Amino acid sequence: MKVKLGGIKTKIITGLVIVVPLWATYLVLRAFFETLDGLLGPYLKPLVQSLLPNIENIPGLGILAALLVLYLIGLVTANIIGRRFVHRMDALMKRIPLVKTIYSATKQITEALATPAKTAFKKVVLVELPYPGTYVLAFITNSIRDEQGRELPVVFVPCSPNPTTGFTLVMPPEKVIESNMTVEEGMKVILSMGIIFPGISALQAIPRDRPVAGVKP
């Protein structure tokens, strides 16, 4: 009986793992689109009804208008004049007290979310932190050169389960250990707090003379 109950419990948990992310995504997208529709819909409804008097209601009108506005803004800022305008507006916003804090933080988050992870994160690595024998998962995001011309990797160590927070390190290359995990696999590890892990093969690059906490050699 215990075995049967355990199997039922496992299947229920598996179902939750599949359904909950889908449901949460649906709720977030629904709230987002309803907000856009509520903001822009009332202003556009009279215009549409004057052009199409036989149509009383067009669901999603505000969403379509928002997408059109965003497209036009992106189109305008793609040329030199548009880029200059955006640059001046950006400089102005960053000079206003309080506003500059909110604006800068929001802009950084938006740029991070708009950049595909596979583009922003070039490689999954392991960094020995916070003390010898303990390794954290990190991503190489860039590289710089020191005064001697040596290339130093820029490493981002994300916090789990929210990878939009973390800290950035510039490290000597010998302190960064390459992993055979893909960027997608690394993100799954971070988001799942280690529950989803590609396996011990991902840690093959760790020096065997330094045992990893919680992992049997």
URPETA-V837904 format. One record per pair of residues at least 4 apart in sequence whose ideal C-beta (glycine too) atoms are under 8 Angstrom apart, sorted by the first residue. I is the first residue (numbers start at 1). J is the second residue. Records with the same first field share a line. If there is no record, write none. Layout:
I->J ; J
//
This chain:
1->5
2->6
3->7
4->8
5->9
6->10
7->11
8->12
9->13
10->14
11->15
12->16
13->17
14->18
15->19
16->20
17->21
18->22
19->23
20->24
21->25
22->26
23->27
24->28
25->29
26->30
27->31
28->32
29->33
30->34
31->35
32->36
33->37 ; 60 ; 63
34->38
35->39
36->40 ; 62 ; 63 ; 66
37->41 ; 59 ; 60 ; 61 ; 62 ; 63
38->42 ; 62
39->62 ; 66
40->44 ; 61 ; 62 ; 63 ; 65 ; 66
41->45 ; 61 ; 62 ; 65
43->47
44->48 ; 61 ; 62 ; 65
45->49 ; 57 ; 58 ; 61
46->50
47->51
48->52 ; 55 ; 58 ; 61
49->53 ; 55 ; 56
60->64
61->65
62->66
63->67
64->68
65->69
66->70
67->71
68->72
69->73
70->74
71->75
72->76
73->77
74->78
76->82
77->82 ; 83 ; 85 ; 86
78->82 ; 83
79->83
80->84
81->85
82->86
83->87
84->88
85->89
86->90
87->91
88->92
89->93
90->94 ; 107
91->95
92->96
93->99 ; 100 ; 103
94->100 ; 103 ; 104
95->100
96->100
98->102
99->103
100->104
101->105
102->106
103->107
104->108
105->109
106->110
107->111
108->112
109->113 ; 164
110->114
111->115
112->120 ; 164
113->164
115->119 ; 120
116->120
117->121 ; 183 ; 184 ; 187
118->183 ; 184
120->139 ; 141
121->139 ; 140 ; 141 ; 156 ; 183 ; 186 ; 187
122->139 ; 140 ; 141 ; 142 ; 183
123->139 ; 140 ; 178 ; 179 ; 183
124->137 ; 138 ; 139 ; 179 ; 181 ; 182 ; 183 ; 185 ; 186
125->137 ; 138 ; 139 ; 140 ; 153 ; 155 ; 176 ; 177 ; 178 ; 179
126->135 ; 136 ; 137 ; 138 ; 176 ; 177 ; 178 ; 179 ; 203 ; 205 ; 206
127->135 ; 136 ; 138 ; 155 ; 157 ; 169 ; 171 ; 175 ; 176 ; 177
128->132 ; 133 ; 134 ; 135 ; 175 ; 177 ; 210
129->134 ; 135 ; 136 ; 157
130->134 ; 136
132->210
133->210 ; 211 ; 212 ; 213
134->212 ; 213
135->177 ; 203 ; 206 ; 212
136->157
137->157 ; 158 ; 179 ; 186 ; 189 ; 190
138->155 ; 156 ; 157 ; 158 ; 169 ; 176
139->155 ; 156 ; 158 ; 183 ; 186
140->153 ; 154 ; 155 ; 156 ; 176
141->154 ; 155 ; 156 ; 168
142->153 ; 154
143->151 ; 152 ; 153 ; 154
144->151 ; 152 ; 154 ; 170
145->149 ; 150 ; 151 ; 152
146->150 ; 152
150->172 ; 173
151->173
152->170 ; 171 ; 172 ; 173
153->170 ; 171 ; 173 ; 176
154->168 ; 169 ; 170
155->168 ; 169 ; 170 ; 171 ; 176
156->166 ; 167 ; 168 ; 169
157->166 ; 167 ; 168 ; 169
158->162 ; 163 ; 164 ; 165 ; 166 ; 190
159->163 ; 165 ; 166
160->189 ; 190 ; 191 ; 193 ; 194
161->190 ; 191 ; 192 ; 193
163->187 ; 190 ; 191
171->175 ; 176
172->176
177->205 ; 206 ; 207
178->205
179->186 ; 202 ; 203 ; 205
180->201 ; 202 ; 204 ; 205
181->185 ; 186 ; 189 ; 198 ; 202
182->186
183->187
184->188
185->189 ; 198 ; 202
186->190
187->191
188->192 ; 196
189->194 ; 196 ; 197 ; 198
191->196
192->196
197->202
198->202
200->204 ; 215
203->212 ; 215
206->210 ; 212
208->217
211->215 ; 217
//
